[in-house]
Amino acid sequence: MTTTGATTAPRPFAGFGDEAELDLDLASPRVAAQVVKRLLSPDFEDWSAAVARVGSCTNPIHLTGSSTRVDSATGEVLSSYSSDAEPLGTTLIRCGNRRADKCPSCSRVYAADMFHLIRAGVAGGKGVPERVGENPLVFATLTAPSFGQVHGKRDNGRACRPHAKMPRCDHGRPATCYAKHADGDELLGQPLCWECYDYASHIVWQWWAPELWRRFTIALKRLLAQRLGVRDAKLNEHVTVQYSKVAEYQRRGLIHFHALIRLDGPKTEQGFALAPEWLTAQLLAELVEDAARSVRFTASPVFADDVERVLAFGTQVDSRPVKFGHRTDDPNGPLAPEQVAGYLAKYSTKSATDTVDGDGSNPHLRRAQAVAAEFATLVEDEWVAAGMPCELKELTYGLLGKWHTALGFRGHFATKSRRYSVTLGALRRARRRAQGLLADAQRTGIPVDLAAMEAQLLADDEDETTLVIGSWSFAGIGWDTEGDVELARAAAARAREYAQHRAEMKRVAGQSN
């Protein structure tokens, strides 16, 4: 059902003009009735203002309590705040979910933070010196191996799987596919034969993928030490390896790691030292590929009757140099900072939910989830039979049940080395400070130049001159109805469209000048 309504807008429902209509795709007449009830409610303006304050978050957290800001040097009370002053009776804060399917608004904030974090490690900024762009840098993709033949989209419009030694597999299913699959084809990522596909190894590889990445970083450092002719323990006296990594689910339900890997000079307190000139990005790309192909890990059996598995990355390893200032329209040349920052920021907001949950119509991913859940049950039964204490469940496969919906992947979706660039915490702290300054500027009418205050906004907490003392209690999560959620989503979409419109206007104005 599609309902179109117009309102003269308290923000955030105004678009490019106050007469802009609000388009809503509603799931049912019941949700439509909830939307209409909210739009006509006496407290709509208060509710709309609350939506705006949390950036159109679709699942905000409700808190009750109060806080007081105190000058840490003098003890003077600077200000106080209580949730009782809020029109809705509670203080709302963003849910902060990075997943686009859960909260589009918070996901976009997370992606924007990741973009700035990643770009700063490539070209400088946000407290990172610009000279970091002179160090060798590569964009690497480490893939998962094959656990069975799946349908895929091939380059140059080629057929899916036209060649096979036998026309049918041992289970009597076709071992070839002559189709030329397009994006959106439901067969993409599906096994040609689900009985031939090794779901058990799929889950085990996924479980140990973080360990494979750890071993990859160790292997890369060892190769560098060999090339430099120094002992592994002395490597940091010559070069340091920095990286920013994001995990992305593929259609077949397996994780790929996308990473920016940078070589800095000797380890220093400030970091970001210049690397030796003879260490080029091309050499680093070759070492990355060699390290990825050398990694091996023997995974222990999941349960008593299971087998050991020797795990490795897939044979398709891509490692391309990144060059600051390079053109972005050369498909075969080095990548530019904006490209890789955009790639990784986009990947960081995806999850298994984007491919696994959906409408539940993906039989391959549902089957992988079922195998992971079955393994978790077998492990739990063995632990109970052996009388193992629950506090040891973190060992080996004890928490597999917690991650079965993620197809066994238990790692972080976005990680970085300590000295790669600015931290997400620093960016979030800077945003809170900037929002406070903008609120003060709006109240006093005195303009503020945030760009000139970047160092101050990014300063550590110990530089703060005020102390916040508060007492807060959790009072709930989410909006009252599905209709409220849909209105919040629509507001987030409207804000996104408006931001894109403004960006396009600035781009056109810049070209005309």
C-alpha positions in Angstrom: 0.0 0.0 0.0 1.3 3.4 -0.9 0.0 6.5 1.0 1.0 10.0 0.1 0.4 12.8 2.6 1.3 16.4 2.7 2.1 18.4 5.8 3.4 22.0 6.3 6.1 20.5 8.3 7.7 20.7 11.5 11.1 19.4 10.7 12.3 16.8 9.8 9.3 16.2 7.5 9.9 19.3 5.4 11.7 18.5 2.1 13.0 21.0 -0.4 10.0 23.1 0.3 7.3 23.1 2.9 4.7 21.9 0.4 6.8 18.8 -0.4 4.7 15.6 0.0 5.8 12.7 2.2 5.8 9.4 0.4 5.3 6.3 2.5 5.2 2.7 1.5 3.1 1.1 4.2 2.8 -2.6 4.9 -0.9 -2.7 5.8 -4.1 -0.6 6.4 -3.3 -0.9 10.2 0.0 0.8 9.8 -1.5 3.4 7.5 -4.1 4.2 10.3 -1.3 4.5 12.8 0.5 7.1 10.5 -2.7 9.1 10.1 -3.4 9.0 13.8 0.1 10.3 14.6 -0.1 13.1 11.9 -3.4 14.3 13.4 -2.4 13.9 17.1 -2.2 17.0 19.3 1.5 16.2 20.2 2.7 15.7 16.6 4.9 18.7 16.7 6.6 17.5 20.0 6.9 14.0 18.5 8.4 15.4 15.3 10.9 17.5 17.2 11.9 14.4 19.1 12.4 12.6 15.8 14.6 15.4 14.6 16.7 15.4 17.8 17.7 11.8 17.2 18.3 12.2 13.5 15.2 10.2 12.5 16.5 7.1 14.2 14.0 4.2 13.8 14.8 2.5 17.1 15.8 5.2 19.7 16.6 4.4 23.3 14.5 6.1 26.0 16.2 7.2 29.2 14.9 8.9 32.4 17.1 10.9 34.8 19.1 14.0 35.1 22.6 15.4 34.6 24.6 18.4 35.8 27.6 20.1 34.1 30.2 21.2 36.7 33.4 23.2 36.1 36.1 20.7 37.1 38.4 23.4 38.4 36.1 25.6 40.4 33.2 23.3 41.2 30.7 25.8 39.7 27.5 24.3 38.4 27.3 25.4 34.7 24.0 23.8 33.7 21.6 21.1 34.6 19.2 18.9 32.6 16.4 16.5 33.3 14.3 14.2 31.2 11.2 15.6 32.9 11.6 18.8 30.8 11.1 16.8 27.6 7.6 17.0 26.0 7.5 13.2 25.7 8.7 12.6 29.2 11.9 10.8 28.3 15.3 11.6 26.8 15.8 9.9 23.5 19.2 8.9 22.1 20.2 7.2 18.9 20.3 3.4 18.7 23.7 3.7 17.0 23.1 0.5 14.9 25.5 0.3 12.0 23.3 -2.0 9.9 21.4 -0.2 7.2 18.5 -2.7 7.4 17.9 -1.9 11.0 18.3 1.9 11.1 19.0 3.8 7.9 19.8 7.0 9.8 22.3 5.6 12.3 23.8 3.5 9.6 24.5 6.6 7.5 26.2 8.3 10.4 28.3 5.2 11.0 29.2 5.0 7.3 30.1 8.7 7.3 32.4 8.2 10.3 34.0 5.2 8.6 34.6 7.3 5.5 36.4 10.0 7.4 38.3 7.4 9.5 39.5 5.5 6.4 40.2 8.6 4.3 42.3 10.2 7.0 44.6 7.2 6.9 45.0 7.6 3.2 45.3 11.4 2.7 45.5 12.9 6.2 43.2 15.1 8.1 41.3 14.6 11.4 44.6 14.9 13.3 46.5 12.7 10.8 49.4 14.5 9.0 49.1 14.8 5.2 52.5 13.2 4.7 50.8 9.8 5.5 49.7 9.9 1.8 53.3 9.5 0.7 53.6 6.0 2.4 53.0 2.8 0.4 49.3 1.8 0.5 47.3 -1.0 -1.1 43.7 -2.0 -1.2 43.4 -5.8 -0.7 40.6 -8.2 -0.9 41.0 -11.6 0.8 38.3 -14.1 -0.3 36.8 -17.3 1.1 37.6 -20.6 -0.6 35.0 -22.6 -2.5 32.9 -25.1 -0.6 30.9 -26.2 -3.7 29.8 -24.9 -7.1 27.4 -22.0 -7.0 25.6 -19.9 -9.6 27.4 -16.6 -10.3 27.5 -13.6 -12.6 30.5 -13.9 -14.9 32.6 -11.2 -16.6 32.0 -10.2 -20.2 28.5 -11.7 -20.2 29.8 -15.3 -20.1 27.6 -18.3 -19.1 27.5 -19.3 -15.5 29.1 -22.8 -15.5 29.1 -24.2 -19.0 32.0 -26.7 -18.4 31.9 -29.8 -16.2 33.6 -33.2 -16.4 30.2 -34.9 -15.9 26.9 -33.4 -17.0 25.4 -34.4 -13.6 26.7 -34.7 -10.1 26.6 -37.8 -7.9 23.1 -36.8 -6.7 21.7 -36.6 -10.2 21.5 -32.8 -10.4 22.9 -30.8 -13.4 26.6 -29.9 -12.9 26.5 -27.2 -15.6 24.6 -23.9 -16.0 24.5 -22.1 -19.4 22.5 -19.1 -18.1 23.9 -15.6 -18.1 22.7 -14.4 -14.7 21.9 -10.7 -14.1 21.8 -8.7 -10.9 18.8 -9.6 -8.9 18.6 -13.2 -10.2 17.5 -15.4 -7.3 19.8 -18.1 -8.4 22.9 -16.1 -7.7 24.9 -17.6 -4.8 22.8 -20.7 -4.8 24.6 -24.1 -5.0 24.1 -26.2 -8.1 23.6 -29.1 -5.7 22.9 -28.4 -2.1 24.0 -32.0 -1.2 27.4 -31.5 -2.8 27.9 -28.2 -1.0 30.1 -28.6 2.1 28.0 -26.6 4.6 30.0 -28.0 7.6 33.3 -26.5 6.3 31.5 -23.3 5.3 30.5 -22.8 8.9 33.8 -23.8 10.4 35.8 -21.5 8.0 33.5 -18.7 8.8 34.0 -19.3 12.6 37.8 -19.1 12.2 38.0 -16.3 9.6 39.1 -13.8 12.3 42.0 -16.1 13.1 43.0 -16.4 9.5 43.1 -12.6 9.3 45.3 -12.5 12.5 47.7 -15.0 10.9 47.7 -13.0 7.7 49.0 -9.9 9.5 51.7 -12.0 11.2 52.7 -13.5 7.9 52.9 -10.1 6.2 55.2 -8.7 9.0 57.4 -11.8 8.7 57.7 -11.3 4.9 58.6 -7.7 5.5 61.2 -8.6 8.0 62.7 -11.1 5.6 62.8 -8.5 2.8 64.5 -6.0 5.2 66.9 -8.6 6.5 66.0 -8.1 10.2 64.6 -10.3 12.9 60.8 -10.2 13.3 61.1 -8.6 16.8 63.1 -5.7 15.3 60.7 -4.9 12.4 59.0 -2.0 14.2 62.4 -0.3 14.3 62.3 0.0 10.5 58.6 -0.2 9.4 55.2 -0.6 10.9 52.1 -2.2 9.3 48.8 -0.2 9.6 45.5 -1.3 8.3 41.7 -0.6 8.2 39.6 -3.7 7.5 36.0 -4.3 6.7 34.2 -7.7 6.4 31.5 -8.1 3.8 29.1 -11.0 3.1 29.0 -12.3 -0.4 25.9 -13.8 -2.1 27.0 -17.3 -1.1 27.0 -16.3 2.5 30.8 -16.2 3.1 32.8 -13.3 4.4 35.4 -11.4 2.3 37.9 -9.1 3.9 38.5 -5.7 2.2 41.4 -3.9 3.7 43.6 -0.8 3.3 47.1 -1.8 4.3 49.7 0.9 4.7 53.5 0.8 5.5 54.7 3.5 7.8 58.3 4.2 9.0 59.7 3.2 12.4 57.4 3.1 15.3 57.2 6.5 17.1 55.0 8.0 19.8 53.3 10.3 17.2 53.1 7.6 14.5 52.7 8.2 10.8 56.5 8.3 10.1 57.6 8.2 6.5 58.5 4.7 5.1 61.8 4.0 3.4 61.6 5.2 -0.3 62.5 1.8 -1.7 59.4 0.2 -0.1 56.9 0.9 -2.9 53.2 0.2 -3.0 53.7 -2.4 -5.8 56.2 -4.3 -3.6 53.7 -4.1 -0.7 50.9 -5.5 -3.0 53.1 -8.4 -3.9 53.9 -9.2 -0.2 50.2 -9.0 0.7 49.3 -11.6 -1.9 52.2 -13.8 -0.8 51.2 -13.6 2.8 47.5 -14.3 2.0 48.4 -17.4 0.1 50.7 -18.7 2.8 48.2 -18.7 5.7 47.0 -22.0 7.0 45.1 -22.9 10.2 44.1 -26.4 11.4 40.6 -26.1 12.9 39.7 -28.6 15.6 36.6 -30.8 15.2 33.4 -29.1 16.1 32.0 -32.2 17.9 33.2 -35.7 18.8 32.5 -37.4 15.4 33.7 -34.4 13.3 37.1 -34.1 11.6 39.9 -31.6 11.6 40.0 -29.1 8.7 43.0 -27.2 7.3 41.6 -23.7 6.5 43.0 -21.1 4.1 41.9 -18.0 2.2 40.5 -18.4 -1.3 42.7 -18.4 -4.4 41.3 -15.1 -5.6 43.4 -12.5 -3.8 43.3 -8.9 -5.2 45.9 -6.3 -4.1 46.0 -2.9 -5.8 48.1 0.2 -5.0 46.3 3.3 -3.9 47.8 6.6 -5.0 46.8 10.0 -3.6 45.4 12.3 -6.3 45.1 9.6 -8.9 42.3 9.8 -11.4 39.2 7.7 -10.4 38.1 6.8 -13.9 41.0 4.5 -14.8 39.8 0.9 -14.1 43.3 -0.6 -14.4 45.3 2.1 -12.6 45.9 2.7 -8.9 42.8 3.5 -6.8 42.2 7.0 -5.4 41.5 7.7 -1.6 37.8 8.7 -2.2 37.2 5.3 -4.0 38.5 3.1 -1.3 37.1 5.2 1.5 33.7 5.0 -0.2 34.0 1.2 -0.8 34.9 0.4 2.8 32.3 2.8 4.3 29.6 1.1 2.2 30.7 -2.4 3.2 30.8 -1.5 6.8 27.0 -1.0 7.1 26.2 -4.4 5.5 25.8 -7.6 7.5 24.5 -11.1 7.2 21.0 -9.6 7.5 21.3 -8.1 4.1 21.6 -11.5 2.5 20.4 -14.0 5.2 17.2 -12.6 6.6 15.3 -10.7 4.0 12.0 -12.4 3.4 13.4 -15.8 4.3 13.3 -17.0 0.6 17.0 -17.8 0.3 17.2 -21.6 0.7 21.0 -21.8 0.6 21.5 -19.3 3.5 18.6 -20.8 5.5 20.3 -24.2 5.2 23.7 -22.7 6.3 21.9 -21.2 9.3 20.3 -24.5 10.1 23.7 -26.3 10.0 25.2 -23.7 12.3 22.3 -24.1 14.7 22.6 -27.9 14.6 26.4 -27.7 15.3 25.6 -25.4 18.3 23.1 -27.9 19.7 25.6 -30.8 19.3 28.3 -28.8 21.1 25.9 -27.8 23.9 24.9 -31.4 24.4 28.5 -32.5 24.6 29.3 -29.8 27.1 26.3 -30.8 29.3 27.2 -34.5 29.1 30.8 -33.7 30.1 29.7 -31.4 32.9 31.7 -28.5 31.6 31.0 -25.2 33.4 29.1 -22.5 31.5 31.8 -19.8 32.1 34.1 -21.8 29.7 31.6 -21.5 26.8 33.8 -18.9 25.1 36.3 -21.7 24.3 36.4 -23.2 20.8 32.8 -23.5 19.5 31.0 -22.9 22.8 29.3 -19.7 21.5 28.4 -21.0 18.0 24.7 -20.8 18.9 25.0 -17.1 19.5 26.3 -16.5 16.0 24.4 -19.1 13.9 22.2 -16.4 12.4 25.5 -14.7 11.1 26.4 -18.1 9.6 29.1 -18.6 12.2 31.0 -15.3 11.6 31.9 -14.0 15.1 34.4 -11.2 14.2 34.0 -7.4 14.1 32.8 -6.1 10.8 35.2 -3.1 10.9 38.6 -3.0 12.6 41.8 -1.0 12.3 45.3 -1.0 13.7 46.0 1.4 16.5 48.0 3.9 14.4 46.1 3.7 11.1 44.2 7.0 11.7 41.7 8.7 14.0 39.3 6.5 16.1 35.6 6.3 15.9 35.4 7.4 19.5 37.2 10.6 18.7 34.9 11.3 15.7 31.8 10.7 17.8 33.1 12.9 20.6 33.9 15.6 18.1 30.3 15.4 16.7 28.8 15.8 20.2 31.0 18.8 20.8 30.1 20.3 17.4 26.4 19.8 18.0 26.7 21.6 21.4 28.6 24.6 19.7 26.0 24.8 17.0 23.2 24.8 19.5 24.9 27.6 21.4 25.4 29.5 18.1 21.8 29.2 17.2 20.7 30.4 20.7 23.1 33.4 20.8 23.3 34.3 17.2 27.1 34.2 17.2 28.4 32.2 14.3 31.0 29.4 14.9 33.7 28.1 12.5 33.8 24.4 13.1 36.5 23.8 10.5 38.9 26.1 12.3 38.2 24.2 15.6 39.0 20.7 14.3 41.9 20.1 16.7 39.8 21.3 19.7 36.8 19.1 18.7 39.0 16.0 18.3 40.9 16.6 21.6 41.1 13.8 24.2 38.6 13.7 27.1 41.3 14.7 29.6 41.4 18.1 27.9 37.8 18.7 29.0 37.3 21.5 31.5 33.8 20.4 32.6 32.6 17.3 34.4 29.2 15.8 33.7 27.5 14.1 36.7 24.3 12.2 35.9 21.9 9.5 37.0 20.0 7.7 34.2 17.7 4.7 33.9 16.7 2.7 30.9 13.0 3.3 30.1 12.5 1.5 26.8 13.5 1.3 23.2 11.8 2.1 19.9 8.7 4.1 18.9 5.2 3.4 20.0 3.9 1.9 16.8 5.0 0.6 13.4 3.5 3.8 11.9 5.9 5.9 14.0 8.8 3.8 12.7 7.7 4.3 9.1 7.4 8.0 9.6 10.9 8.1 11.1 12.2 6.1 8.1 10.5 8.6 5.7 12.0 11.5 7.6 15.5 9.9 7.3 14.9 9.4 3.5 13.8 13.0 3.2 16.9 14.2 5.0 19.1 12.1 2.8 17.4 13.4 -0.4 17.8 16.9 0.9 21.5 16.4 1.6 22.1 14.9 -1.8 20.2 17.9 -3.4 22.4 20.3 -1.5 25.6 18.5 -2.5 24.6 18.5 -6.1 23.8 22.2 -6.0 27.3 22.9 -4.5 28.9 20.8 -7.2 27.1 22.6 -10.0 27.9 26.0 -8.4 31.6 25.0 -8.2 31.7 24.0 -11.9 30.0 27.2 -13.0 32.7 29.2 -11.1 
